[in-house]
Amino acid sequence: MLTGVVLAACSTGQTGFQPAKTPQYTDSSTPMHSTSWQQLPGWQDDNLLSAWSAFQTSCEKLSRKPDWASVCNDARHVDPLDSRAIRRYFEQHFTPFSLSNSDGSTVGTITGYYEPVLRGSRTRHGPYQVPLYRNMGSSSLMAASRSQLIKSGVLHGRELVWVDDPVEAAFLQIQGSGRIKLAEGGEMRVGFAGATDQPFQSFARWLLDHGEITPAQATLPGIKAWANANPGRVQEMLNVNPRFVFFRELDSTHKDSDGPIGAQGVPLTPERSIAIDPKQIPLGAPVFLSTTRPLSNQRMQRLMLAQDTGSAIKGTVRADFFWGHGDEASLNAGRMKQPGQMWVFLPNRQ
Protein backbone atom coordinates (compact mmCIF):
# COMPACT_ATOMS: atom_id res chain seq x y z
CA MET A 1 0.00 0.00 0.00
CA LEU A 2 1.14 3.52 -0.68
CA THR A 3 1.39 5.07 2.75
CA GLY A 4 0.83 8.81 2.63
CA VAL A 5 -0.56 6.50 3.25
CA VAL A 6 -9.40 11.74 18.70
CA LEU A 7 -12.86 12.02 20.86
CA ALA A 8 -19.45 11.23 23.29
CA ALA A 9 -20.85 7.75 23.44
CA CYS A 10 -23.43 5.60 25.18
CA SER A 11 -23.48 2.31 27.01
CA THR A 12 -26.11 -0.29 27.77
CA GLY A 13 -25.23 -3.17 30.00
CA GLN A 14 -27.01 -6.50 30.16
CA THR A 15 -26.85 -8.99 32.96
CA GLY A 16 -25.71 -12.49 32.17
CA PHE A 17 -22.69 -11.39 30.14
CA GLN A 18 -19.08 -11.29 31.27
CA PRO A 19 -16.33 -9.30 29.52
CA ALA A 20 -14.24 -11.25 27.08
CA LYS A 21 -10.82 -12.35 28.25
CA THR A 22 -8.17 -10.94 25.96
CA PRO A 23 -5.99 -14.08 25.45
CA GLN A 24 -9.02 -16.00 24.21
CA TYR A 25 -9.09 -14.02 20.97
CA THR A 26 -5.67 -12.46 20.42
CA ASP A 27 -1.98 -12.92 21.05
CA SER A 28 -1.65 -12.80 24.85
CA SER A 29 1.03 -10.12 24.49
CA THR A 30 -1.35 -7.71 22.73
CA PRO A 31 -1.48 -4.54 24.88
CA MET A 32 -5.16 -3.80 25.47
CA HIS A 33 -7.59 -3.19 28.29
CA SER A 34 -11.36 -3.27 28.51
CA THR A 35 -13.15 0.06 28.58
CA SER A 36 -16.69 1.44 28.57
CA TRP A 37 -18.75 2.44 25.56
CA GLN A 38 -18.72 6.03 26.81
CA GLN A 39 -14.98 6.16 26.12
CA LEU A 40 -15.42 5.62 22.36
CA PRO A 41 -15.38 9.09 20.73
CA GLY A 42 -18.17 9.42 18.19
CA TRP A 43 -19.61 5.95 18.79
CA GLN A 44 -23.09 7.37 19.33
CA ASP A 45 -22.91 9.39 16.09
CA ASP A 46 -21.76 6.72 13.65
CA ASN A 47 -24.36 5.55 11.13
CA LEU A 48 -23.82 1.82 11.48
CA LEU A 49 -25.81 0.58 8.47
CA SER A 50 -22.85 0.13 6.09
CA ALA A 51 -20.71 -1.23 8.93
CA TRP A 52 -23.43 -3.79 9.68
CA SER A 53 -23.29 -5.14 6.15
CA ALA A 54 -19.50 -5.50 6.45
CA PHE A 55 -19.86 -7.21 9.85
CA GLN A 56 -22.33 -9.73 8.44
CA THR A 57 -19.80 -10.47 5.71
CA SER A 58 -17.16 -11.10 8.38
CA CYS A 59 -19.57 -13.41 10.19
CA GLU A 60 -19.62 -15.70 7.15
CA LYS A 61 -16.14 -16.75 8.31
CA LEU A 62 -16.26 -15.93 12.04
CA SER A 63 -19.37 -18.05 12.66
CA ARG A 64 -17.21 -21.16 12.15
CA LYS A 65 -15.16 -20.22 15.23
CA PRO A 66 -16.57 -21.31 18.62
CA ASP A 67 -15.83 -17.96 20.27
CA TRP A 68 -17.81 -16.07 17.62
CA ALA A 69 -20.58 -18.49 16.64
CA SER A 70 -23.12 -17.25 19.18
CA VAL A 71 -22.75 -13.52 18.47
CA CYS A 72 -22.87 -14.12 14.72
CA ASN A 73 -25.99 -16.25 15.09
CA ASP A 74 -27.69 -13.54 17.18
CA ALA A 75 -26.76 -10.95 14.52
CA ARG A 76 -29.13 -12.65 12.09
CA HIS A 77 -32.08 -11.43 14.18
CA VAL A 78 -31.11 -7.73 14.08
CA ASP A 79 -32.95 -5.35 11.73
CA PRO A 80 -30.23 -4.30 9.22
CA LEU A 81 -32.01 -0.98 8.59
CA ASP A 82 -32.21 0.08 12.25
CA SER A 83 -29.00 1.81 13.34
CA ARG A 84 -30.12 1.99 16.98
CA ALA A 85 -30.84 -1.75 17.06
CA ILE A 86 -27.41 -2.42 15.57
CA ARG A 87 -25.72 -0.22 18.18
CA ARG A 88 -27.67 -1.96 20.94
CA TYR A 89 -26.59 -5.36 19.58
CA PHE A 90 -22.88 -4.46 19.77
CA GLU A 91 -23.23 -2.97 23.26
CA GLN A 92 -24.98 -6.10 24.55
CA HIS A 93 -22.78 -8.70 22.86
CA PHE A 94 -19.29 -7.18 22.92
CA THR A 95 -16.77 -5.46 25.18
CA PRO A 96 -14.60 -2.71 23.67
CA PHE A 97 -10.87 -3.01 24.33
CA SER A 98 -8.62 0.02 24.01
CA LEU A 99 -5.46 -0.83 22.05
CA SER A 100 -2.02 0.41 23.08
CA ASN A 101 1.44 0.43 21.59
CA SER A 102 4.26 -1.45 23.31
CA ASP A 103 5.32 1.79 25.04
CA GLY A 104 1.84 2.29 26.50
CA SER A 105 0.79 5.08 24.16
CA THR A 106 -2.62 4.80 22.52
CA VAL A 107 -2.04 6.81 19.34
CA GLY A 108 -0.74 5.07 16.22
CA THR A 109 -0.53 5.57 12.48
CA ILE A 110 -3.45 5.15 10.09
CA THR A 111 -2.61 4.97 6.39
CA GLY A 112 -4.82 4.25 3.40
CA TYR A 113 -5.04 1.91 0.42
CA TYR A 114 -7.30 1.41 -2.57
CA GLU A 115 -8.16 -0.94 -5.43
CA PRO A 116 -6.21 0.19 -8.54
CA VAL A 117 -7.77 0.23 -12.01
CA LEU A 118 -5.32 -0.51 -14.86
CA ARG A 119 -5.53 -0.88 -18.64
CA GLY A 120 -4.48 -4.24 -20.02
CA SER A 121 -4.91 -7.16 -22.38
CA ARG A 122 -4.90 -10.93 -22.15
CA THR A 123 -2.34 -10.96 -24.98
CA ARG A 124 0.91 -9.05 -25.37
CA HIS A 125 0.62 -6.39 -28.06
CA GLY A 126 0.93 -2.67 -28.62
CA PRO A 127 1.21 -0.77 -25.33
CA TYR A 128 0.55 -3.86 -23.22
CA GLN A 129 4.08 -4.97 -22.44
CA VAL A 130 4.16 -5.29 -18.64
CA PRO A 131 3.13 -8.72 -17.34
CA LEU A 132 1.41 -9.69 -14.11
CA TYR A 133 2.33 -13.24 -13.14
CA ARG A 134 0.63 -16.31 -11.71
CA ASN A 135 2.23 -17.96 -8.69
CA MET A 136 5.20 -20.21 -9.47
CA GLY A 137 4.17 -22.76 -6.87
CA SER A 138 7.06 -24.28 -4.94
CA SER A 139 10.39 -22.97 -6.10
CA SER A 140 13.81 -22.40 -4.62
CA LEU A 141 13.59 -18.92 -6.12
CA MET A 142 10.88 -17.80 -3.68
CA ALA A 143 13.72 -16.35 -1.62
CA ALA A 144 15.09 -14.42 -4.60
CA SER A 145 14.86 -10.67 -4.99
CA ARG A 146 12.71 -9.00 -7.65
CA SER A 147 15.65 -8.43 -9.99
CA GLN A 148 16.95 -11.99 -9.53
CA LEU A 149 13.52 -13.45 -10.19
CA ILE A 150 13.00 -11.48 -13.39
CA LYS A 151 16.48 -12.31 -14.71
CA SER A 152 16.12 -16.04 -13.93
CA GLY A 153 13.51 -16.63 -16.64
CA VAL A 154 11.49 -18.88 -14.33
CA LEU A 155 8.45 -16.62 -14.79
CA HIS A 156 8.28 -17.25 -18.52
CA GLY A 157 4.91 -18.76 -19.39
CA ARG A 158 3.35 -17.67 -16.09
CA GLU A 159 1.92 -14.41 -17.49
CA LEU A 160 -1.67 -13.78 -16.37
CA VAL A 161 -2.35 -10.48 -18.15
CA TRP A 162 -0.36 -7.65 -19.75
CA VAL A 163 -0.76 -4.01 -18.66
CA ASP A 164 0.52 -0.75 -20.12
CA ASP A 165 2.31 0.92 -17.20
CA PRO A 166 5.15 -0.50 -15.06
CA VAL A 167 4.54 1.98 -12.23
CA GLU A 168 0.83 1.17 -12.09
CA ALA A 169 1.75 -2.52 -12.06
CA ALA A 170 4.14 -1.91 -9.16
CA PHE A 171 1.43 -0.13 -7.20
CA LEU A 172 -0.91 -3.03 -7.92
CA GLN A 173 1.64 -5.34 -6.31
CA ILE A 174 1.67 -3.08 -3.25
CA GLN A 175 -2.13 -2.97 -3.01
CA GLY A 176 -2.49 -6.70 -3.68
CA SER A 177 -5.61 -6.61 -5.86
CA GLY A 178 -7.21 -4.54 -8.58
CA ARG A 179 -9.25 -4.24 -11.75
CA ILE A 180 -7.95 -4.48 -15.33
CA LYS A 181 -9.93 -2.74 -18.08
CA LEU A 182 -9.31 -5.12 -20.98
CA ALA A 183 -8.57 -3.97 -24.53
CA GLU A 184 -10.70 -6.89 -25.70
CA GLY A 185 -13.65 -5.49 -23.76
CA GLY A 186 -14.86 -6.15 -20.26
CA GLU A 187 -12.95 -6.18 -17.03
CA MET A 188 -10.70 -8.64 -15.24
CA ARG A 189 -10.35 -8.56 -11.48
CA VAL A 190 -7.13 -9.88 -10.03
CA GLY A 191 -6.32 -10.81 -6.45
CA PHE A 192 -3.30 -11.65 -4.35
CA ALA A 193 -1.95 -15.16 -4.99
CA GLY A 194 1.21 -15.19 -2.91
CA ALA A 195 4.52 -13.39 -2.71
CA THR A 196 8.22 -14.09 -2.44
CA ASP A 197 9.87 -14.22 0.97
CA GLN A 198 11.54 -10.83 0.62
CA PRO A 199 10.51 -7.89 2.86
CA PHE A 200 8.64 -4.93 1.39
CA GLN A 201 10.74 -1.82 0.71
CA SER A 202 9.17 1.48 -0.35
CA PHE A 203 10.39 2.94 -3.63
CA ALA A 204 8.61 6.17 -2.67
CA ARG A 205 10.92 6.33 0.35
CA TRP A 206 13.92 5.60 -1.89
CA LEU A 207 12.99 8.48 -4.18
CA LEU A 208 12.59 10.80 -1.19
CA ASP A 209 15.86 9.74 0.41
CA HIS A 210 17.73 10.33 -2.85
CA GLY A 211 16.21 13.75 -3.38
CA GLU A 212 14.41 12.67 -6.54
CA ILE A 213 10.99 13.86 -5.36
CA THR A 214 9.56 16.06 -2.62
CA PRO A 215 7.20 14.77 0.11
CA ALA A 216 4.29 16.37 -1.76
CA GLN A 217 5.23 14.29 -4.83
CA ALA A 218 5.22 10.96 -2.95
CA THR A 219 1.91 9.98 -4.55
CA LEU A 220 1.05 7.80 -7.53
CA PRO A 221 0.80 10.83 -9.90
CA GLY A 222 4.06 12.25 -8.54
CA ILE A 223 5.95 8.98 -8.92
CA LYS A 224 4.52 8.43 -12.41
CA ALA A 225 5.67 11.93 -13.38
CA TRP A 226 9.18 11.06 -12.16
CA ALA A 227 9.08 7.78 -14.12
CA ASN A 228 8.00 9.59 -17.31
CA ALA A 229 10.89 12.01 -16.89
CA ASN A 230 13.38 9.20 -16.11
CA PRO A 231 12.36 6.18 -18.24
CA GLY A 232 15.84 4.69 -18.11
CA ARG A 233 15.74 4.52 -14.30
CA VAL A 234 12.28 3.03 -13.78
CA GLN A 235 13.51 -0.54 -13.32
CA GLU A 236 16.20 0.69 -10.93
CA MET A 237 13.46 2.27 -8.83
CA LEU A 238 11.22 -0.80 -8.96
CA ASN A 239 14.06 -3.10 -7.92
CA VAL A 240 14.33 -1.19 -4.64
CA ASN A 241 11.38 -3.30 -3.49
CA PRO A 242 12.69 -6.90 -3.59
CA ARG A 243 9.28 -8.37 -2.73
CA PHE A 244 7.44 -9.80 -5.75
CA VAL A 245 3.67 -10.40 -5.69
CA PHE A 246 1.74 -12.95 -7.77
CA PHE A 247 -1.89 -12.70 -8.87
CA ARG A 248 -4.88 -14.84 -9.76
CA GLU A 249 -7.96 -13.97 -11.76
CA LEU A 250 -10.97 -13.65 -9.50
CA ASP A 251 -14.10 -15.66 -10.24
CA SER A 252 -16.36 -14.05 -12.83
CA THR A 253 -19.26 -14.26 -10.38
CA HIS A 254 -17.52 -11.63 -8.21
CA LYS A 255 -19.98 -8.72 -8.42
CA ASP A 256 -18.78 -5.37 -9.75
CA SER A 257 -20.06 -3.70 -6.58
CA ASP A 258 -17.97 -5.99 -4.38
CA GLY A 259 -14.60 -4.84 -3.17
CA PRO A 260 -11.49 -6.98 -3.58
CA ILE A 261 -11.14 -10.13 -1.48
CA GLY A 262 -9.22 -9.38 1.70
CA ALA A 263 -7.07 -11.66 3.83
CA GLN A 264 -10.15 -12.85 5.75
CA GLY A 265 -11.47 -14.27 2.49
CA VAL A 266 -14.43 -11.88 2.15
CA PRO A 267 -15.01 -8.82 -0.08
CA LEU A 268 -13.81 -5.54 1.39
CA THR A 269 -16.25 -2.67 1.97
CA PRO A 270 -15.02 0.82 1.00
CA GLU A 271 -14.52 3.03 4.07
CA ARG A 272 -15.55 0.21 6.43
CA SER A 273 -12.70 -2.31 5.99
CA ILE A 274 -9.20 -1.98 7.38
CA ALA A 275 -6.00 -3.98 7.14
CA ILE A 276 -4.44 -4.82 10.51
CA ASP A 277 -1.69 -6.92 12.05
CA PRO A 278 -3.38 -10.31 12.64
CA LYS A 279 -0.92 -11.07 15.44
CA GLN A 280 -2.55 -8.27 17.40
CA ILE A 281 -6.18 -8.14 16.21
CA PRO A 282 -8.35 -11.12 15.16
CA LEU A 283 -9.20 -11.11 11.46
CA GLY A 284 -12.85 -10.19 11.02
CA ALA A 285 -13.21 -8.43 14.37
CA PRO A 286 -15.08 -5.11 14.65
CA VAL A 287 -12.67 -2.24 15.35
CA PHE A 288 -13.73 1.28 16.26
CA LEU A 289 -11.40 3.83 14.68
CA SER A 290 -10.87 7.46 15.66
CA THR A 291 -8.69 9.38 13.22
CA THR A 292 -8.88 12.31 10.79
CA ARG A 293 -9.39 12.60 7.06
CA PRO A 294 -6.24 12.84 4.88
CA LEU A 295 -4.28 16.09 5.25
CA SER A 296 -6.90 17.59 7.56
CA ASN A 297 -8.15 17.81 11.13
CA GLN A 298 -11.67 16.69 10.16
CA ARG A 299 -12.58 13.86 12.50
CA MET A 300 -13.35 10.43 11.08
CA GLN A 301 -14.76 8.18 13.81
CA ARG A 302 -16.45 4.99 12.72
CA LEU A 303 -16.82 1.26 13.15
CA MET A 304 -14.53 -0.72 10.86
CA LEU A 305 -13.97 -4.44 10.20
CA ALA A 306 -10.50 -5.97 10.37
CA GLN A 307 -10.82 -7.87 7.09
CA ASP A 308 -7.38 -7.53 5.55
CA THR A 309 -3.65 -7.57 6.29
CA GLY A 310 -0.59 -5.99 4.71
CA SER A 311 3.15 -6.59 4.76
CA ALA A 312 3.74 -3.03 6.02
CA ILE A 313 1.02 -3.17 8.69
CA LYS A 314 2.78 -4.20 11.88
CA GLY A 315 1.92 -3.36 15.48
CA THR A 316 -1.18 -2.92 17.59
CA VAL A 317 -2.35 0.66 16.96
CA ARG A 318 -1.74 0.44 13.23
CA ALA A 319 -4.24 0.15 10.39
CA ASP A 320 -4.63 0.68 6.66
CA PHE A 321 -7.98 2.22 5.70
CA PHE A 322 -9.60 0.83 2.52
CA TRP A 323 -10.97 3.68 0.38
CA GLY A 324 -12.42 1.68 -2.54
CA HIS A 325 -11.51 2.16 -6.20
CA GLY A 326 -11.32 5.09 -8.59
CA ASP A 327 -9.49 8.41 -8.73
CA GLU A 328 -10.84 9.80 -5.45
CA ALA A 329 -9.98 6.59 -3.59
CA SER A 330 -6.46 6.67 -5.04
CA LEU A 331 -6.03 10.30 -3.99
CA ASN A 332 -7.29 9.72 -0.44
CA ALA A 333 -5.19 6.59 0.00
CA GLY A 334 -2.01 8.25 -1.22
CA ARG A 335 -2.45 11.24 1.06
CA MET A 336 -3.47 9.41 4.21
CA LYS A 337 -0.98 9.16 7.04
CA GLN A 338 -2.92 10.28 10.09
CA PRO A 339 -2.69 9.73 13.86
CA GLY A 340 -5.42 7.51 15.23
CA GLN A 341 -6.75 5.43 18.12
CA MET A 342 -8.35 2.00 17.92
CA TRP A 343 -10.68 -0.16 20.01
CA VAL A 344 -11.31 -3.81 19.17
CA PHE A 345 -14.69 -5.35 20.06
CA LEU A 346 -14.44 -8.88 21.49
CA PRO A 347 -17.44 -11.14 22.18
CA ASN A 348 -18.75 -11.39 25.72
CA ARG A 349 -18.94 -14.79 27.37
CA GLN A 350 -22.54 -15.73 28.01
C-alpha positions as CSV (number, residue, x, y, z in Angstrom):
1,M,0.0,0.0,0.0
2,L,1.1,3.5,-0.7
3,T,1.4,5.1,2.8
4,G,0.8,8.8,2.6
5,V,-0.6,6.5,3.3
6,V,-9.4,11.7,18.7
7,L,-12.9,12.0,20.9
8,A,-19.4,11.2,23.3
9,A,-20.8,7.8,23.4
10,C,-23.4,5.6,25.2
11,S,-23.5,2.3,27.0
12,T,-26.1,-0.3,27.8
13,G,-25.2,-3.2,30.0
14,Q,-27.0,-6.5,30.2
15,T,-26.9,-9.0,33.0
16,G,-25.7,-12.5,32.2
17,F,-22.7,-11.4,30.1
18,Q,-19.1,-11.3,31.3
19,P,-16.3,-9.3,29.5
20,A,-14.2,-11.2,27.1
21,K,-10.8,-12.4,28.3
22,T,-8.2,-10.9,26.0
23,P,-6.0,-14.1,25.5
24,Q,-9.0,-16.0,24.2
25,Y,-9.1,-14.0,21.0
26,T,-5.7,-12.5,20.4
27,D,-2.0,-12.9,21.1
28,S,-1.7,-12.8,24.8
29,S,1.0,-10.1,24.5
30,T,-1.3,-7.7,22.7
31,P,-1.5,-4.5,24.9
32,M,-5.2,-3.8,25.5
33,H,-7.6,-3.2,28.3
34,S,-11.4,-3.3,28.5
35,T,-13.2,0.1,28.6
36,S,-16.7,1.4,28.6
37,W,-18.7,2.4,25.6
38,Q,-18.7,6.0,26.8
39,Q,-15.0,6.2,26.1
40,L,-15.4,5.6,22.4
41,P,-15.4,9.1,20.7
42,G,-18.2,9.4,18.2
43,W,-19.6,5.9,18.8
44,Q,-23.1,7.4,19.3
45,D,-22.9,9.4,16.1
46,D,-21.8,6.7,13.6
47,N,-24.4,5.6,11.1
48,L,-23.8,1.8,11.5
49,L,-25.8,0.6,8.5
50,S,-22.9,0.1,6.1
51,A,-20.7,-1.2,8.9
52,W,-23.4,-3.8,9.7
53,S,-23.3,-5.1,6.2
54,A,-19.5,-5.5,6.5
55,F,-19.9,-7.2,9.9
56,Q,-22.3,-9.7,8.4
57,T,-19.8,-10.5,5.7
58,S,-17.2,-11.1,8.4
59,C,-19.6,-13.4,10.2
60,E,-19.6,-15.7,7.2
61,K,-16.1,-16.8,8.3
62,L,-16.3,-15.9,12.0
63,S,-19.4,-18.0,12.7
64,R,-17.2,-21.2,12.2
65,K,-15.2,-20.2,15.2
66,P,-16.6,-21.3,18.6
67,D,-15.8,-18.0,20.3
68,W,-17.8,-16.1,17.6
69,A,-20.6,-18.5,16.6
70,S,-23.1,-17.3,19.2
71,V,-22.8,-13.5,18.5
72,C,-22.9,-14.1,14.7
73,N,-26.0,-16.2,15.1
74,D,-27.7,-13.5,17.2
75,A,-26.8,-10.9,14.5
76,R,-29.1,-12.7,12.1
77,H,-32.1,-11.4,14.2
78,V,-31.1,-7.7,14.1
79,D,-33.0,-5.3,11.7
80,P,-30.2,-4.3,9.2
81,L,-32.0,-1.0,8.6
82,D,-32.2,0.1,12.3
83,S,-29.0,1.8,13.3
84,R,-30.1,2.0,17.0
85,A,-30.8,-1.8,17.1
86,I,-27.4,-2.4,15.6
87,R,-25.7,-0.2,18.2
88,R,-27.7,-2.0,20.9
89,Y,-26.6,-5.4,19.6
90,F,-22.9,-4.5,19.8
91,E,-23.2,-3.0,23.3
92,Q,-25.0,-6.1,24.6
93,H,-22.8,-8.7,22.9
94,F,-19.3,-7.2,22.9
95,T,-16.8,-5.5,25.2
96,P,-14.6,-2.7,23.7
97,F,-10.9,-3.0,24.3
98,S,-8.6,0.0,24.0
99,L,-5.5,-0.8,22.0
100,S,-2.0,0.4,23.1
101,N,1.4,0.4,21.6
102,S,4.3,-1.4,23.3
103,D,5.3,1.8,25.0
104,G,1.8,2.3,26.5
105,S,0.8,5.1,24.2
106,T,-2.6,4.8,22.5
107,V,-2.0,6.8,19.3
108,G,-0.7,5.1,16.2
109,T,-0.5,5.6,12.5
110,I,-3.5,5.1,10.1
111,T,-2.6,5.0,6.4
112,G,-4.8,4.2,3.4
113,Y,-5.0,1.9,0.4
114,Y,-7.3,1.4,-2.6
115,E,-8.2,-0.9,-5.4
116,P,-6.2,0.2,-8.5
117,V,-7.8,0.2,-12.0
118,L,-5.3,-0.5,-14.9
119,R,-5.5,-0.9,-18.6
120,G,-4.5,-4.2,-20.0
121,S,-4.9,-7.2,-22.4
122,R,-4.9,-10.9,-22.2
123,T,-2.3,-11.0,-25.0
124,R,0.9,-9.1,-25.4
125,H,0.6,-6.4,-28.1
126,G,0.9,-2.7,-28.6
127,P,1.2,-0.8,-25.3
128,Y,0.5,-3.9,-23.2
129,Q,4.1,-5.0,-22.4
130,V,4.2,-5.3,-18.6
131,P,3.1,-8.7,-17.3
132,L,1.4,-9.7,-14.1
133,Y,2.3,-13.2,-13.1
134,R,0.6,-16.3,-11.7
135,N,2.2,-18.0,-8.7
136,M,5.2,-20.2,-9.5
137,G,4.2,-22.8,-6.9
138,S,7.1,-24.3,-4.9
139,S,10.4,-23.0,-6.1
140,S,13.8,-22.4,-4.6
141,L,13.6,-18.9,-6.1
142,M,10.9,-17.8,-3.7
143,A,13.7,-16.3,-1.6
144,A,15.1,-14.4,-4.6
145,S,14.9,-10.7,-5.0
146,R,12.7,-9.0,-7.6
147,S,15.7,-8.4,-10.0
148,Q,17.0,-12.0,-9.5
149,L,13.5,-13.4,-10.2
150,I,13.0,-11.5,-13.4
151,K,16.5,-12.3,-14.7
152,S,16.1,-16.0,-13.9
153,G,13.5,-16.6,-16.6
154,V,11.5,-18.9,-14.3
155,L,8.5,-16.6,-14.8
156,H,8.3,-17.2,-18.5
157,G,4.9,-18.8,-19.4
158,R,3.3,-17.7,-16.1
159,E,1.9,-14.4,-17.5
160,L,-1.7,-13.8,-16.4
161,V,-2.3,-10.5,-18.1
162,W,-0.4,-7.7,-19.7
163,V,-0.8,-4.0,-18.7
164,D,0.5,-0.8,-20.1
165,D,2.3,0.9,-17.2
166,P,5.1,-0.5,-15.1
167,V,4.5,2.0,-12.2
168,E,0.8,1.2,-12.1
169,A,1.8,-2.5,-12.1
170,A,4.1,-1.9,-9.2
171,F,1.4,-0.1,-7.2
172,L,-0.9,-3.0,-7.9
173,Q,1.6,-5.3,-6.3
174,I,1.7,-3.1,-3.3
175,Q,-2.1,-3.0,-3.0
176,G,-2.5,-6.7,-3.7
177,S,-5.6,-6.6,-5.9
178,G,-7.2,-4.5,-8.6
179,R,-9.2,-4.2,-11.8
180,I,-8.0,-4.5,-15.3
181,K,-9.9,-2.7,-18.1
182,L,-9.3,-5.1,-21.0
183,A,-8.6,-4.0,-24.5
184,E,-10.7,-6.9,-25.7
185,G,-13.6,-5.5,-23.8
186,G,-14.9,-6.1,-20.3
187,E,-13.0,-6.2,-17.0
188,M,-10.7,-8.6,-15.2
189,R,-10.4,-8.6,-11.5
190,V,-7.1,-9.9,-10.0
191,G,-6.3,-10.8,-6.5
192,F,-3.3,-11.6,-4.3
193,A,-2.0,-15.2,-5.0
194,G,1.2,-15.2,-2.9
195,A,4.5,-13.4,-2.7
196,T,8.2,-14.1,-2.4
197,D,9.9,-14.2,1.0
198,Q,11.5,-10.8,0.6
199,P,10.5,-7.9,2.9
200,F,8.6,-4.9,1.4
201,Q,10.7,-1.8,0.7
202,S,9.2,1.5,-0.3
203,F,10.4,2.9,-3.6
204,A,8.6,6.2,-2.7
205,R,10.9,6.3,0.4
206,W,13.9,5.6,-1.9
207,L,13.0,8.5,-4.2
208,L,12.6,10.8,-1.2
209,D,15.9,9.7,0.4
210,H,17.7,10.3,-2.8
211,G,16.2,13.8,-3.4
212,E,14.4,12.7,-6.5
213,I,11.0,13.9,-5.4
214,T,9.6,16.1,-2.6
215,P,7.2,14.8,0.1
216,A,4.3,16.4,-1.8
217,Q,5.2,14.3,-4.8
218,A,5.2,11.0,-3.0
219,T,1.9,10.0,-4.6
220,L,1.0,7.8,-7.5
221,P,0.8,10.8,-9.9
222,G,4.1,12.2,-8.5
223,I,6.0,9.0,-8.9
224,K,4.5,8.4,-12.4
225,A,5.7,11.9,-13.4
226,W,9.2,11.1,-12.2
227,A,9.1,7.8,-14.1
228,N,8.0,9.6,-17.3
229,A,10.9,12.0,-16.9
230,N,13.4,9.2,-16.1
231,P,12.4,6.2,-18.2
232,G,15.8,4.7,-18.1
233,R,15.7,4.5,-14.3
234,V,12.3,3.0,-13.8
235,Q,13.5,-0.5,-13.3
236,E,16.2,0.7,-10.9
237,M,13.5,2.3,-8.8
238,L,11.2,-0.8,-9.0
239,N,14.1,-3.1,-7.9
240,V,14.3,-1.2,-4.6
241,N,11.4,-3.3,-3.5
242,P,12.7,-6.9,-3.6
243,R,9.3,-8.4,-2.7
244,F,7.4,-9.8,-5.7
245,V,3.7,-10.4,-5.7
246,F,1.7,-12.9,-7.8
247,F,-1.9,-12.7,-8.9
248,R,-4.9,-14.8,-9.8
249,E,-8.0,-14.0,-11.8
250,L,-11.0,-13.6,-9.5
251,D,-14.1,-15.7,-10.2
252,S,-16.4,-14.0,-12.8
253,T,-19.3,-14.3,-10.4
254,H,-17.5,-11.6,-8.2
255,K,-20.0,-8.7,-8.4
256,D,-18.8,-5.4,-9.8
257,S,-20.1,-3.7,-6.6
258,D,-18.0,-6.0,-4.4
259,G,-14.6,-4.8,-3.2
260,P,-11.5,-7.0,-3.6
261,I,-11.1,-10.1,-1.5
262,G,-9.2,-9.4,1.7
263,A,-7.1,-11.7,3.8
264,Q,-10.1,-12.9,5.8
265,G,-11.5,-14.3,2.5
266,V,-14.4,-11.9,2.1
267,P,-15.0,-8.8,-0.1
268,L,-13.8,-5.5,1.4
269,T,-16.2,-2.7,2.0
270,P,-15.0,0.8,1.0
271,E,-14.5,3.0,4.1
272,R,-15.6,0.2,6.4
273,S,-12.7,-2.3,6.0
274,I,-9.2,-2.0,7.4
275,A,-6.0,-4.0,7.1
276,I,-4.4,-4.8,10.5
277,D,-1.7,-6.9,12.1
278,P,-3.4,-10.3,12.6
279,K,-0.9,-11.1,15.4
280,Q,-2.5,-8.3,17.4
281,I,-6.2,-8.1,16.2
282,P,-8.3,-11.1,15.2
283,L,-9.2,-11.1,11.5
284,G,-12.9,-10.2,11.0
285,A,-13.2,-8.4,14.4
286,P,-15.1,-5.1,14.7
287,V,-12.7,-2.2,15.4
288,F,-13.7,1.3,16.3
289,L,-11.4,3.8,14.7
290,S,-10.9,7.5,15.7
291,T,-8.7,9.4,13.2
292,T,-8.9,12.3,10.8
293,R,-9.4,12.6,7.1
294,P,-6.2,12.8,4.9
295,L,-4.3,16.1,5.2
296,S,-6.9,17.6,7.6
297,N,-8.2,17.8,11.1
298,Q,-11.7,16.7,10.2
299,R,-12.6,13.9,12.5
300,M,-13.3,10.4,11.1
301,Q,-14.8,8.2,13.8
302,R,-16.5,5.0,12.7
303,L,-16.8,1.3,13.2
304,M,-14.5,-0.7,10.9
305,L,-14.0,-4.4,10.2
306,A,-10.5,-6.0,10.4
307,Q,-10.8,-7.9,7.1
308,D,-7.4,-7.5,5.6
309,T,-3.6,-7.6,6.3
310,G,-0.6,-6.0,4.7
311,S,3.2,-6.6,4.8
312,A,3.7,-3.0,6.0
313,I,1.0,-3.2,8.7
314,K,2.8,-4.2,11.9
315,G,1.9,-3.4,15.5
316,T,-1.2,-2.9,17.6
317,V,-2.4,0.7,17.0
318,R,-1.7,0.4,13.2
319,A,-4.2,0.2,10.4
320,D,-4.6,0.7,6.7
321,F,-8.0,2.2,5.7
322,F,-9.6,0.8,2.5
323,W,-11.0,3.7,0.4
324,G,-12.4,1.7,-2.5
325,H,-11.5,2.2,-6.2
326,G,-11.3,5.1,-8.6
327,D,-9.5,8.4,-8.7
328,E,-10.8,9.8,-5.5
329,A,-10.0,6.6,-3.6
330,S,-6.5,6.7,-5.0
331,L,-6.0,10.3,-4.0
332,N,-7.3,9.7,-0.4
333,A,-5.2,6.6,0.0
334,G,-2.0,8.2,-1.2
335,R,-2.4,11.2,1.1
336,M,-3.5,9.4,4.2
337,K,-1.0,9.2,7.0
338,Q,-2.9,10.3,10.1
339,P,-2.7,9.7,13.9
340,G,-5.4,7.5,15.2
341,Q,-6.7,5.4,18.1
342,M,-8.4,2.0,17.9
343,W,-10.7,-0.2,20.0
344,V,-11.3,-3.8,19.2
345,F,-14.7,-5.4,20.1
346,L,-14.4,-8.9,21.5
347,P,-17.4,-11.1,22.2
348,N,-18.7,-11.4,25.7
349,R,-18.9,-14.8,27.4
350,Q,-22.5,-15.7,28.0
